[in-house]
Amino acid sequence: MSRAIDMASDREMVERDLALANIRASAKRITPLPTGLCPWCSDPTAAPDDVFCCTECAKDWQEHNERKQTAARINGMLRQ
């Protein structure tokens, strides 16, 4: 009996770890690569190596990304 409980506990731990890893992976978004156009407003960037056209767009994108990550974490926890 105790062996079955141990196996069930181990399986639960593995499934929980996988679920958390999936939530984290889907919530993370990498910073876009420089393309010459701002990914937030589509204006041209000042230098070819710049990702955003200005600090305001970079800040807006970062805040948006943080909200998406928080929402994904909350939604993931509610589904469990």
SULTAGI-V90775 format. One line per field, one symbol per residue. ss: DSSP state (H for helix, E for strand, L for the rest). phi: phi as a letter, one per 40 degrees, with the letter a starting at -180 (. if undefined). burial: b if it has 16 or more other ideal C-beta (glycine too) atoms within 10 Angstrom, else e. A space follows every 50 residues. Layout:
ss=???
phi=???
burial=???
//
This chain:
ss=LHHHHHHHHHHHHHHHHHHHHHHHHHHLLLLLLLLLELLLLLLELLLLLL LLLLHHHHHHHHHHHHHHHHHHHHHHHHHL
phi=.cccccccccccccccccccccccccccbcccccbgbcccbgccccbccc cbcacccccccccccccccccccccccccc
burial=eeeeeeeeeeeeeeeeeeeeeebeeebeeeeeeeeeebbbeeeebeeeee bbbeeebbeebeeeeeeebeebeeebeeee
//
